[in-house]
Amino acid sequence: MTEINIRKTPLSEMHEKLGAKMVNFEDWYMPVKFEGVIEEHIWTREHAGIFDISHMTEFMLEGPDCIPFLKQMMTNSIGIGDFAAQYQHMCYPNGTIVDDLYIYRESAEKVRIIANAQTLETDGKDFNWLEEHIGDYKVKITDLSLERTRFAFQGPETLKLLNPITDTDLAKIKRFRWCYTNLIVNSEKIPIFCSRTGYTGEDNWSDSLASFEISCENKYATKIYQIFLDTGAKPIGLGARDSLRLECCYALYGNDINNEITTVEANLGWVVKEKEGFEFIGQEVLLKQKSEGPKKISVGLNLLDKGILRAGYKVFKDEEEIGFITSGTFAPTLKKTVGLAMISSEYKAIGNELDILIRGKKKRAVVVKTPFYTRGKKN
């Protein structure tokens, strides 16, 4: 790894000691795998894994106008109470996507945001977009991204492993809720932010199958990582994180959503909601697309022939080029090749057969229902 400006998380040295293969991901020095992508994928589906997600961004919004400000900036309703989380999009006026993120409301005057990683080139994009639109709103935004370390503790055994080492009964934390709690180790209390959210699909709303995302001060990072590993959970790299999220059809910014794709075109129109007394950025375009239907839309595909779908591959109907693959992989849980594609809306019907140009040869694929996988169910 020779890049001069590549950034490291507080866990980088531990990853190396654990034998991780490290790569440059969005200008961050990150583990792509430890034992192997498929092995780590299956382990997370069957047991529990620990992911370093410290490359993501984290902000705190404070002030009496937090909620009105967010109603202008976000596409979703903001209709959540204290200690609740909500998936959101920030959009440009043309409806294309600045970023997707979660908001975590502590009160009407204090809201946390956790959003995607930024490259050196795009560093500060989300923070600056928010800052540029504050105007007369009484809101202060603090960038916590480099001050805190973020983990994802995911998989069906997460609650069994994590609950005994906290001083909160995490079984009582419902999905899309969060809390402040402490890890208890040898009578020491380590404060953490703990949210029942995730990017793997390993949470089905039941009290027993809960997965969490966690944020802590950097000074506790390596100690917490070791505490988590001592529970029996295994470290998981970005490779498995990608295949896990794709099985569940969770969008990846830069691939499935970006500044050339609108929220509705990404088949995420459920994130677009009108708010009484407020018009969010991009509202006119997005509501029109929801009403009339977009000209292009994201669909799920199963590859019928041998091969692997990769981002950028062209999609055809007969001899007509109708779109491109945005994400694709072999899905270990399903034992088949799956992908998401942005195609002309007229070809979106489930069961429609299409062709994918792979290394100069057309391979057959079929449009299928999404998500490909939900806990306890495979499509």
N, C-alpha and C positions, 0 to 999 in steps of 0.2 A: 504494500500500500504506500504509494509514493506521493499522493496528493498533499500539497503543502497545507491547504486550508481545510482539509476534511475535519469535521467536528466529531468529538467523542462524547459518549454519555458517561456518567459516573460509574457505569457497570462494565466498561470496555475491557479493563484488565481482568476482571473476573470471567468474562466470556472467553477470553484467550486461555486462561488457566483451565477452563472447562472443556477446552478443545474445539471451540467454535471455529467454523470457517467464516472469516470476516470479509465484508464487501463494502463498497461505497454505495450507499443507498441515499439518494437525495442529498448528497454531500455530507452524509453521516456515516461513521464507521460502525457498522451494525452486523450482528450475527445472522447469516442466512440459514445456517443449519448447525446442529451439534452432532447428533447420531446419523441423521438422514431425514430428508423432507417427508417421505412417506411414513417412516417410523414415528416421527414426531407428530404428524397429522393424526395417525391412528391412536397414539398415546393420549392425545388431547381429547379425542372423541370418546375414549374408553376410561380415562383416568383424570389427570389434571396436569396442566402445563403452566410455566411461568414465561411471560413475554416481556422483554424490555421495550417499552413504547415511549422512552424518554425523548426521542426525536420529535415527538409531537409538541404542539404549542399549547400554552396554558395562560389564560388571562383572568384577572379579577375586575369586575365592573362594580363600582360603588357610587351611590348617590341617590337622591330622591326621584330621579327620572330614569332609573334603570329599565323599568318595564316599558314605559312609553317609547324609550329609545330603541329597545329590542323589537318592539312591535313594528317599527319602521324598517329595521335592518333585516329581520328574519322573515322567512316565508311561512313558517308554521304558526300556530295559534298563540303561543306563549301562555296558553291556558293551563298552567300548572301551579301547584301550591308550593309551600316551603319544603325543602329537602326532597324535591322531585327533579328528575332529569328529562330532557326532551331533545330528540333529534331535530336538526334544523338545517336549512340552506341559507346562505347569504348569496344574493344574486346581483348581477349588473342590471341596468335598466332594460336591456334586451332579453332578460330572462336567463341568460347563461350564468354559470355558477362561479362565484368567487371562491367558495369553499363549502364543504359540509362539515358539521360539527355538532357537539352536544352542549347545551346550556344546563347549568345546575343551579337552581334557585335556592338561596339560603334565606332570603327575605325579599320584600319588595325593593329594598335598597342595596342588595348585595347578590350578585350572580357571577358564577364561575363559568368560563368557557374553555373547553378543550377541543382543539382543532388539529388539522393535519400538519405534518412536518413541512418545513420550507427549505428550499435549496438556498445556497449562498446568493443566487441571482434573485430569488423571490423573497428573501428574508424580510420579514416585517410586513408582508402583503396584507394579511388579515388585520393585524394591529393597526396598520396605517389606514385601511379601508374604514375601520370603525372610527378611528380618530378623525378622519376627514369629514365624517357625517354627524359628529356630535352637535355642532352648531350651538343653539341656545339650551340644549338639554344639560341638566345638571348631573353630569356623569364623569367619573374619573376612571380611566383604564390603566391597570398596572400589568406589565408583562412579567409573568412568573416563569416563563418557559425554561430559562437557564438556571433558575434557582431551585427547581424541584425535579425529582426523578419520578417517572411513571411506570407502573407495572400493569400487566393484565394477568390475572389468576383465573384460568378458564378450564372447564371440563366438568364432567358429572361428579367427580369426587372433591371438587373445590370446597364446598361447604363443610364437608367432613374434615378436611385438612386445615382450613383457615379458621373456622369458628372456635376451636379450642385455644387458639393463641390470641384472641381479641377479648376486650372487656365489654363487647356488645354482642347480643345474640343476633348474629347475621341472618338467621333463619326468619327473623321478623322483618327484615328489609325486603320489601316487595320489589318486583322488577321495575326498573326506571325510577328507583328511589336511591337515596344515598345518605351517608352519615359521617360524622367525625367519630373516630374511635381510636383505641390504642392497641398496639401489639404488646402482649405481656410475655416477657422472657426473663427468667431469673429475677423476678420482682421489678424489672425495669419496664417502664411504660414508654413506648415510642408512638407519637401521634401520627395518624394517617387520615387522609381523605379516602373514603371507600364507597364506590358506586356500583350498584348492581346493573351494569351495562357490559357490553363486550362486542367483539368483532368476529366471533367464531360460531355463533348460533347455539352455543351450549347453555341455553337457559330457556325453559319452556313454560315459565310462569308458575311452576310448582314451587312449594317451599323447600323441597329437597334438592332440586336441580338448579342451583344458583351459581352464577359466575360473576366475577368482580373486576373492576379497574380501580387502581390505587395510585395515589399521589402522595409524596412525602418530601420533606426538606432533603436537600442533597447530602447533608452530613449523616443521614441515617441510611443512605442508599445501599451500600455494600452490606451493612449489617442486616438490613431487611431482606436483601436477596438471599443471603445465607440462611436466614430464618425460614424463608419460603422453601428453599431447597431441602432443608432439614425435615420438612414435613413429608417428604417423599415425592413431591411434585418435581417434574423434570423441566430443564430449560428448553425453550422452543424458539426456533429461529424464524426469520421473516418468510422463508420459503413455505413453511407449513401454515403460517398466518395467512398467506395469500391463498393457498388452496382451501383452507378452512372457510375463509370469508366468501370465496367464489362459489363453493357448494351451496351457500346460503343466499347467494346473489346480493351480497352487500357491495355497494359501489366503491370503487377505488378512484380517488381523485387523481387526475392526470390520464386515466384510461377511460373509465365508464362515465365519468363526469368531468367537465372542465369548462374553460371559458368559451367553448364553441358549441356546447351542448346545454340545452335548458333542462330545468328540473322535470318538466312534463315529458320531454323527449327521452329522458333517462328512465321513464316509466316510474317516476317517483312523485306523481301528481298528488298523492295523499299528503305530501308535506306542504302543499299550497293551500292556504286557508285565508279567507277574508277576515279582517278584524274591524269591528265597528269603530269608526272614528279615526282609523289609521289606514294609510296606503303604503304598503311595503315596496321597496325598490324592486322593480321587475313585475309588479302586480298585473299591469294591463296586459302584457304579453302572455304571462302564464295563465291568467284566467281565460283569455281568449283561446289558448291552446287546449285547456281543459274542456272548454265548451265545444269547440269545433273539431278538436283532434289535431295532433301535430302531423307534419308531413313525413317525419322520420321518427322512429321509436326504438328503444332497446328491447331486445327479445332474448330468450334463452334458447340455446341450441345443444342438441346431442349430435356428436359426430357418428355417422353410421359406418363409415369406412375407417380403415386403419390410419392413424395419424394423431397429431396433437394440434389443437387450435391455439394460435398465438395472436397477440394484439397486432393489428395492422393488416392481417390477411384479408383479401377482398372476397366479398360475398356476391354470388350471382344467382339469378333466376333465369334458367335457360341460358341465353347468351347476354343478358342484360346485367350490368354491374349495378347492384342495388344497395351496397353498403360495405361495412368492414367489421372485423372482429375487434372488440374493445378489450376483452379479457378472455383467456382460455387456459385450460390445464387438464391434466389427468386428475380425476376426482377419486382419491383413494377409498373413501367411504362407499362410493357408488360403483367403483371399478369400471368407469367409462370416461370418455373425454367429453367435457362440457365447455361451454363458452357463452359469453354475452356478445351480442352484435348490434350495431346501430344500422337499421335498414329502413327502406321505404315502407311507410305504414301499410300500404296495400298488401304487403306480403307477411303481415304479422300473425296470421291465423295459426293456431296450434295445429300441428300435423302437416303444415306446409313444408315440402322438401325443397332445399336450396343446395347450392354448390359452393364450396370453399376452395379457393385457389391456394394450394399448399405445395411449395417448391415446384411450381410449373404444372402441377396436375390438379384437376378438379376432384374434390372428395365430397361425398354426399353427407348432408346434415339435415336435421329435422327440427322445426320449431316446437318447443315443449313448454309445459307449464312451469312457472317459477314460483318459489325457489326450488332448486334441485333437491335440497335437503332441508328438513326441519327435524329437530330432536324427536326421534321415534318414528320418523316417516321419511321414505326415500321416493323421489319421483323418477 
